[in-house]
Amino acid sequence: MIFTDLSIRRKLIVLCLLTSGVVLLLASGGFVVYDQFAYRRQMIRDLSITAEMTGYNSASALAFNDSVSAARTLQGLAIHPNLSAACIFGQDGAIFARYQRDADPVGFESPPGGFVARFDDDGDLDIFQPILSDGEIIGTLFLRSDFRGLHGRLWRFSLIAGVVLLISLLLAYCLAARLQGVISGPILELAAVATRVATEKAYGLRAVERGNDEVGRLIDGFNGMLDQIQLHDAELEGSRHELEHRVAERTKELARSISLLNATLESTSDGIVVVDLANRVTSHNSKFSALWQFPPAVLERGDAREARAHTAGQVRDSPRFLRRVSELQATPEIEAFDVVELKDGRTFERYVFPQRMGAEVVGVVIHWRDVTARQRAEETLRESEEKFRLLADNITDAFWIRSADMKAVHYISAGFEAIWGRSRENLFSQPHEWVDAIFPADRERVTAAFATLVENQPAISVEYRIVRPDDTIRWVQSRGFQVRDATGHVVRLTGVVTDITPRKEAEVALLERETELRVMAEAMPQMVWKCRADGWNVYFNQRWVDYTGLTQDESRGAGWFKPFHPEDQPRAATAWKNAVENNAEYNLECRLRDRHGGYRWFLIRAVPQRNDAGAILWWFGTCTDIDEQKQTAEVLAQKNALIRIAGRVTQTGGWAVETDTQEIFWSDEVCDLIGYPHGKTPRMADAMALYPEPWRAKIVEALGVCAQDGTPFDLEAEIDTLSGRRLWVRVCGEAERRADGSVKRLQGAFQDISARKQAEESLQLLSSAVEQARESITITDAQLDVPGPRIVFVNPAYTAMTGFSREETLGQTPRLLQGPRTDRAVLDRLRQNLTRGEEFEGEAINYRKDGTAFTLEWQIAPIRNAGGVITHFVSLQRDITERKQAEAELASTHQQLIKASRQAGMAEVATGVLHNIGNVLNSVNVSATLVMDHVRQTKAANIAKLSALFNQHKATIGDFLVKDPRGQMIPTYLANLAEELAAEHQTMLTELDHLRKNIDHIKDIVARQQTYARTSGVLETVSVPDLIEDALRMNAGSLAGHDVQIMRDYQARPVLTTDKHKLMQIIINFVRNAKTACNESGPTGKRIVIRTTADEHFVTIAVVDNGVGIPAENLVRIFAHGFTTRKTGHGFGLHSAALAAKELGGSITVLSDGPDTGATFILELPFQPEGPSQ
Amino acid sequence: MHASPSILPFAGRPRAWFVWLALAAAVALPTLARAQNAKEYQVKAAFLYNFTKFVEWAPERFADRARPIVIGLVGPNPFGNELTKIVAGRKANGRDIVVKQLASAAEAGAVHVVFVGAGEDAAMRSALAALRAAGVLTVSESPHFKAIGGMITFVRESDKVRFEINQHASEQAGLKISAQLLKLATVVHRKSPASP
């Protein structure tokens, strides 16, 4: 960045200018913006005032519609230069007067109706000012001020701001240029000093300090830093001097070390020479020059080649020596050793070491050692070896040495001949002969072993048999070793052969013994095993392997623990631990798993074998299969437990008495019954005291007899237990005799039979109840197949009812009582029910012993045993002949009642008919009265008066009619009279016709009644709708009288063959009932709907009314005889209708949702459609 | 001011019957003339109302602030309903305005503005002085009106209705006429105009 590289002076000036420039720009910008804002407000205010004034001035002109005056007023606005247009709108929004500054036409928008001031997009200000007169808006003034003022002002202000900015920046530059020196001066000075210090290293220079501001502190810091540098410079100078001093000291020390080294070199007996890589002898000791007899000049010159040539002349094999030297020279980093023989007989050993300086090899150090003396000593050693050989030849073992490839025999001791029976000489000549002597079976093994020795095995040992020339066989043990030289090469093979025949024979004998033992062990039926003292198994016989399925290897060690049953394992471990710790025998019964996963019980026993000190060496053990024994014991225990349970269940226990000692034994069950503690023996007297008299005497006597001559006894007695309860017990006993026949012991059973006794008692009770019962009871077995169940029990009531005695009945079947009139259907049902195991109830005619028939009603119930199987049937029988008769009587009474009710129904019909007739008679009466009144008031009588008048004037009739004023009126009067009489006549004729019609109606009603009053029971074919119509007609008067509307809804018009009379009766009943229900509900809207429907099986006639309805509780008894809700009702109507419907094979249903909801009566009749209904 | 809505036209009281006759006579005037006049009198009625806004009466002319300004009409009413319609619901200087038909000039002393019909000025001549003394603004359409001491006179100027003001007379009556109104007058007489 350019700015970064500017000098501080310039940076300061630029910063000042930038800061003041920005501040000024912001300030003047803000000022301009504020001014514009304020000016706009000022414009609005000014223009508003102008508008208000102008509006006020033009109000009157507007009021008096004087547009000229208004225009004049607007013209006054010309003094405002910015006002470009103005106008006045009238109340109707039309322009009333206008003004415009410029020639261009101005468009005026219509006034918005209120004060509005707004700037448009050009900066023009528009103002709408309403013109008021007495609070009433009579018009609107519009003013427009253009933007020229606004823009001019903006331009002027911007110009001023620009000039001010320019001048200010110029001033700021001058000030900054002068004042920046205050900050930049010291810094520049400091920079100059720093440069001088850096270039001239004049650390003594210091910057001039000024003030205490940040720059002042910087100069302080800089000066302080220079102080530090000056100090350190001085210290450095001191250190240098010290270092020089130390170097001198070190040099001295080094010289000392070198002299020491030289002394050391000289003190050693080896000749040492050091040759560097440039073939220069750098160092040597005097011993070296002495060994090789160097002339001093050679070593002084230090040329290694020259020295080498000198030495080479002395060695025996000079070329080889030189070759070796060059080899060593080529590989200075390798340590080397060799021997050099000199011509003068001396022998030197040479050791070569690399000379290292750090990790780098800079030369070689060569030691020369004169070993001539030592070689002499080795010579002596060889002599002693000879002595050894002598020794070897004299021992019985054969000692041999062969070449590394076994092919040559270097040496064989005399022992060979003793063992092999062959000469050594042959062996030397035929080194392979020894192999031929090996027993053929062993030969391969032995040669293989020796082959390994030849190859790489450092030592071998092999036992084998040899065949001597005399065909005797000997066992030998041959051991062989490799002999290596100093370089590690196998140079020889050597070995010893020992005759081990006696030892081998002993071993074979031992093996035979062991095999015998093993066979014995295997032959044993038990599993046999052997363990170490710590339980580590070493042997199991085959039996173990066969049983457990574990191999010897798997069982070895701790493996034998695996087959132990998991439950027995802790016990086995404890027993083992016990045996080991206490030095005792191991004895354990436990389960072992066989190879199939099953378990058997085994007795495991083990005994330890000890050494002389008594410590355990081995454990020998067996596992004996005791599973069967074990199971037998378990079965016995189970049987005992069962006996015990059986005793508890049957409340039976055992007892015994020793005849000699009178000692009593009670089993636990007896003790429990009596409340005596288990296992204790009561005294005889105490035991007997438990029996209350007379039982005690009987028991004592029975025991005595049994003890005397062995007579067994079995008796029941009462006994008091120790808890005070009295029990019934059964005691039986018998004698056990000794061999001589005398009674040794009495023993027997003791049983609590209280429950049985109680059961017997209640059975007794039940039995007597059955015997005493008034009703006949029989019990049969459950044999339902032919010949049927046999009677096993009858009570006396049976005999009384049937006349058959018990003896005659038992074993018979119940057919004994059946006869020709017995209903077979009932018997079939009986059989079916019993076969299904259900109860039966029925009645049928049966016969007594004397042959009289009676109606038997009986019930049979199966008796099941505890397993739910039916074993017997019990039957309860009753003679209901009398009841049957009573029922028949009741039925006939009922029939009579029905008849009576039907007659009552007829009376109903008659009442209806009479009512109808009464209604018609009313009309008849009215007609008759009318006719009578007419006749009574007839003007016919006036004719008589007229006649009398004529008679009076008979003589002068002509004059009278012509002259007399009354006579003159007569013709007119006569004409009127004739008219009146004719009218009268007409009226009477009409009334009489009514009369006739009414009387016909009466006849009709009577005839109809006669039709239905005929005896019923005759089946006729009737059309149901016609029948309904007849019924309605018969009730027509009463229905009309009560203003009930009848609606017919004949959805079907079936034709039925039925008892017309009864059907009629039902329908009339329905209609009457509906009418009455309607009457009771209210005076208006009474309605009855009659509906007929039919399907394939039924004809339905429904009568629906909207009357009082029927409460739910009455629905069920509305058809009951005598039930009525009406004061005048007799309860026959619906009852007889229901009976009639039943007789017709139909039914009546009534439906009602409750009071005031109306009711529907439905008659349903069976129907066989004969064809398509009309 | 309307007739009783009775079915029998002549069964009302004598005065009502008289009014009915007057109305009937008014209706019977020639229709054409009436149409021309109607427009003119509509303007004049509006002017009459507007005068009340630009004229200030002496405070003692009103008993209290709620009293209305009463415009009285002398002679036949040339406005028909127009004047009544215009002033209805309007206010001038916070007062309601009421129009009243005066039977005679004598009654005019009690009102605030008197409009003297065209033919009545002669009859009014004697009364004008009294009205001035009473502080009543007198308006007429008679060209002689100003000469006899009337204050505002309607004139026709190129088919437009304008008015003259006799400021001398109004000042005598103690009425202050707004400069706004004076500005609009065709002529303002500062001194009593000479009698023609």
Contacts between the chains, C-beta under 8 A, distances in Angstrom:
chain1	res1	chain2	res2	distance
A	57	B	180	7.3
A	59	B	180	6.8
A	60	B	50	7.6
A	60	B	54	6.0
A	60	B	178	7.1
A	60	B	180	3.6
A	60	B	181	5.9
A	60	B	183	6.8
A	60	B	184	5.7
A	61	B	183	7.8
A	61	B	184	6.2
A	63	B	50	4.4
A	63	B	53	6.9
A	63	B	54	7.8
A	64	B	47	6.2
A	64	B	50	5.9
A	64	B	181	7.9
A	64	B	184	5.2
A	65	B	43	7.3
A	65	B	46	7.7
A	66	B	162	7.9
A	66	B	184	5.1
A	69	B	183	6.4
A	69	B	184	5.4
A	133	B	50	7.8
A	133	B	53	6.0
A	134	B	53	5.5
A	134	B	90	7.6
A	134	B	91	5.7
A	134	B	92	5.6
A	134	B	93	6.6
A	134	B	94	7.7
A	135	B	91	7.1
A	136	B	90	7.1
